[in-house]
Amino acid sequence: MVIWIDHILLAVIAVIIPGVSLYKYRQLLNSLSQGETINRVSIYSSTIISQWVMLAVAGILWYLLDREWSLLGLHLEFSSYTWLASLLTVITVIALVVQLVQVRKFSTEQLHDFQQKLGVEWMILPQTPQDLRWFNLVSCTAGIVEEILWRGLLIWYLNQFFPFWIAATGSILLFTLAHSYQGLANIPKIAAVATLLTLVYWLTGAIWLAIILHIVFDLLQGRFAFQLTTRFKELVPNNSGG
């Protein structure tokens, strides 16, 4: 049963926090466009802390309300379609690994194209080994926190008012909107990832495989970004010198 505090919690998770994140992200991009330097480790660490605090608050409320954790997908029972979800997960990971390997073959022109598409957002991506280590922690945090909140909690909440398929679709739309600060060009990719994660959650009936896929996806995307910046640093001096 949904009570008043659920409405407040979901408003904070799905509306207020994404709104604040969008505002801060725009401020950050503005600072970068003006040539200011940023501390990527500080950005990553603050993201980690804020996400875990958000999950802790939701978890404490869930515990105090004496609700079953299985309602969030936090149980060990899997459906007969878990094999299909596992297959989708493996295919996705293979595709991401192939993409990662291809970065090593990128020409200077291809790297320039990527940099131009990203604009000042390029500077937020991990550029050093230390950045990458912190980004890996962000990836693990996002995989756990966002799946429990956006797949588990949000679908449970919406499912109290709508059929499951509408609740699942609503979570996909809200997740996509919450990440729309990454730019309009990335919205189709964000929506596709959200759809895949929701499908994996639905097929298994539990949140664990979606968490694993989310973590692996973010880890490989972080490595992809790091490889891009590393490759760019390797090629640009040679290109300018030639």
N, C-alpha and C positions, 0 to 999 in steps of 0.2 A: 504493500500500500504506500502510495506517495503522500508525504506530508509537506507542510510549508517549508521546512528546512531544505528539502530536496529541490524545490524551485529556486531557492537562493543559491544553493551549491551549484546547480547546473547553469544558472545565469552567470555566476562567477567564472566557471570553467569554460563555457561555450561563448560568452559574450564579453564580459569585462576584461578578463586576462588577455584574450586575443586582441581586443581593442587597445589595451595598454602596450602590448607587444608590437602592434602595428605602428603606434605613435613613436615608440622608442626606436624601432627599426628605421623609420623615416628620418628621425633625427640623426641616427648613425650614418645613413647614406648621405645626408646633407653635410655632415662633418667631413666625410671622405671626399665628397665632391669639392670641398673647399681646401683640400690638401692636408687636412689634419691627420695625425697618426692615431691609430687605435691600438688597444691592448686586447688581442684576440683571446688570450688566456683568461682575462678578466670577464670577457663576454661569455665564454664557454662556462666558466665556473659559476657565474651568476645564474645562467640558464639551468645548470644542474641543481643548484640549491632551490631555486624557485619551483622547479618541477617536483622535486621530492617533498617540499613543504606542502604543495598542493595535494599530492597523493596521500601524505600523512594525515592531513585534515579530513579528506574524504574517507580514509580508512578508519580513523577514530570515530567519525560520525556513524559509519556503517556498523562498527563494533558496538557502539553505545545503543544503537537502535536494534541490536540483536538480530541482524539479518544474516541469511545464509550467504557464505562467500561464493557458493556455486552460482548464485544469481549474477555474479560478475564474470562467470566463466572460470573461476578459480577452483577447479576441481579436477580430478584425475580420470574421470570417465570420458571416453572418446566415442564418437559415433562410428557407424559402419562406413562413412565416407571419409574417414581420416586419411585413408590411402590416397584419395584424390587430392586432398589438401596438401599432403606431403609431396605428391607429384608436382603440383603447381609451385610449391616452394622450391623444389630442386630445380625446376626449369627456370624460375626467376633468378635463382642464385647463379646458375650457369651463365645466363644472359648477362648478368652484372659482371661476372668474372671475365667474360669475353670482352666486354666493353672496357674493363680495366686494362687488359692486356693490349688492346688496340691503342691505348694512349701512348705507349712506347714507340709507336710507329708514326705518330702525328708529325706532320711537317710544321714549319714555322708559320705558314699561312693558316693552317687549320687551328693552331694555337691562338693566333691573332683573332681568328673568327670567334673562337670561344670567349676570348677576353672581351671582345667588342660586344658580344651578346650579353655578357654578365655586367659590363660596365664597372662601376665602382664596387659592386658586390663581390668582384674578384678578390678584393682585399680582405673580405671577411672569411674567406676560405682558409683552411690550414695551409701555412706556407713553410713551416719549419717542423722538424721532428717533435719538438715540444708541443706545438700547436696540434699536431696529429694525435698525440697521446691524450690531450685534453678533449679533442673532438671525439675520440673513441669513447671516452667516458660520457660525453653528451649523447652519443649514439645508443649506448647501453641504457642510459637514463630514459631517453625518449621512447625506446622500444618497450620498456616496462611501464612507465607512467602513462604514456599516451594510449597504449592498448587497453590498459585497465580502465582508464577514464573515458576515452573516446569510443572504444568498442564495447567494453563491459558495462560501465556505468551509464553512458549516454543511451545505448540501445535499450538497456533495462528500463530507463526512465521513459523514453518515448514509447516503449512497448506497453506501458501502463495505459496509454491513451489510444494507440494505433496498433494495427496488425504488425507482425514482425517485419515484413518486407518494407513497410512504410517507415518503421523505426530505423531499420538498417539503412535505408536510402537517406533518411534525415541525418543520420550520423555521418554519412559520406559527405553530404552537402555542407554540414556544419564544419567538419574537419577540413574540407577544402577551403571554405571561407576563412577559417582560422589561420590557414597557412598561405592565404592569398597575398600576404606581404612580400612573398618571394617573387612577385611579379605576374602579370597577366599571362606571359608566355609559358609560365610553369604550371598554370592552373590545370591544363589537361593531364599533365604527368602526376600532379598531386591527387587529382580525382581518380586516376587509374590505380595509383598505389593504394588509396583509401578503399577503393572497390575490391582490390585483390585481398587486402587484409581482412575486410569484412567478410568476403567469401570464404576465406580460410577459417575464420572464426565460426561462421555458420556451419560449414561442412564438418568441423571437428566437434562443435558443441562446447569447446573449451578455449581459453584464451592463450594457452601456452605456445602453440605453434605460430600463432600470429605475432606473439612477442618475439620469438626467435627470428622469424622472417623480417620483422621490423628492425631488429638490432642488426642483423646481417646486412640488410639493405642500406642502412645508415652508415655502417662501418665501411662497406665497399664504396659508397658514394663519397665518404670522407677521404678514403684512399685514392679514389679517382681524382678528386679535387687536388690532393697533394701531389699526385703524379703529374697533373696538368701544370701546376706551378713549378715543380721541379724540372720538368721537360722544357718549359718555357725559359727558365733561367739557363738551361744548358744550351739551347739553340739560339737565343737572341744575341748573346755576345758574338757567337760565330757568324751569325747573319749580318750583324752590324759591321763586323770587322771585314767581311768579304765584300 
